[in-house]
Structure formats: C-alpha cells, structure tokens
C-alpha cells in the first residue's frame, strides 16, 4: 500500500513538472513572437532572423517590447528549470542525472540573459556564453544517455540532440577558424550589438537563432515524449490494478 502511494506521488510530481515545462516553452515563445512582431528600431528596420539577434529584441531603449521578451526569457526559463530538476526523480539511468542537471543550468543561463539584457553588457554576454556551453553539454549527456543508458524518450530526440550540439558548437567555435566571420575573429556572443549596416546574412545572428530554436524544439519533443510515456505507464498500472482486484 505504501509503495502504491509513493508511486502515485511520483507520477503526480512528474505530471506537474511536465506542465511547468510546457508553460516554460509557451512563455519563451510568446515573448519572442510578440517582440518580433512589434520590433521597429530607430531606423524603421523590421526584424530579420538573418541579421538581428535575440539580444537586440531585449535591449531597453532599442526594442519597444523588450520587457515582454526579457520577462518571457526569465520566467519561462525558470519554469523549465523546475521541470528539469523535478524530472530527476524519474531518472532510471546514471546518465539521466547529469543530463537533467546540465539542462536545468542551460535554462538558468537563458534566464540570466533575460534578467541582464545588453544594457548590462558584461553579465548579458556571460549568460549567453554559458547558455551555449551548457546547451552543448546537455546534448552530449543526452547522447550518452541514448547510447550507454536507458532512455524512455522518443527516437527522434537523439537526432534533435545532435542538431543542438552541432549548432551550438558551431556558434562557439566557428570564430576560431580564422574565416573572418567577425572583426578580429571575436566570439559570436560578443558581437550581438554590431552597428548597422550589416551583411544580409550575419552568421552570429543566424547561428544564435538556430541554436535557440533547436534547443526549444528538442525540449518540446522531450516533454511530449515524457507525457506519452507517463500516460502509457498509467494505463498499464490501471490494467494491473484491475487484474489484481
């Protein structure tokens, strides 16, 4: 009887964590979408994902809806941190622990990007830098979970993790290849406020959006996969209880 009660508590906590995860994704997306639609800089340029950055959307005095974006980044990311930490109680393989902890730290870094916009330049750059490092680390731990551990997530999540890893590592290390992508080959996370005019295809902006977009897509698929897994377990437990009854 006690074991059954504990199992119900764990399932209830997992369901709540997943709800917080979806709430976090929604908060991030609604903040980004609203700010993109309302973006209009001093020179009346509309937002372009090819040469405008997330950092510009959240710059006070430059973006009219900066507070919406930064609020979405902060509160949405904290909701996802809660999801990651709560998911630790469902882990069945060693590699699940470093994965969820690193993913929680990734979203904590993203929350700091919203808390400290470009107006607080050094803290903003630090948060952005660690967002990409920790996001890459999360993808590495997840791939280790897939190959060496036991994963209950869908098969597509491994491919999405690989995309996250490649995009974020490219963002971090492409400037070191001496390709002249930035002035003096400065890291991309230090180039978020380059003055106009810019190239029509500006690699720091494009790779930033690919990295963020792939991470959010991957996390959303993880949430749906975990939700379906919980529903299947609930159905199996119900059938077992009926048979025992």
PyMOL commands that set and color helices and strands:
alter all, ss='L'
color gray80, all
select helices_A, chain A and resi 2-38+54-57+66-90+94-115+118-148+156-177+183-185+188-190+203-244
alter helices_A, ss='H'
color red, helices_A
deselect
rebuild
show_as cartoon
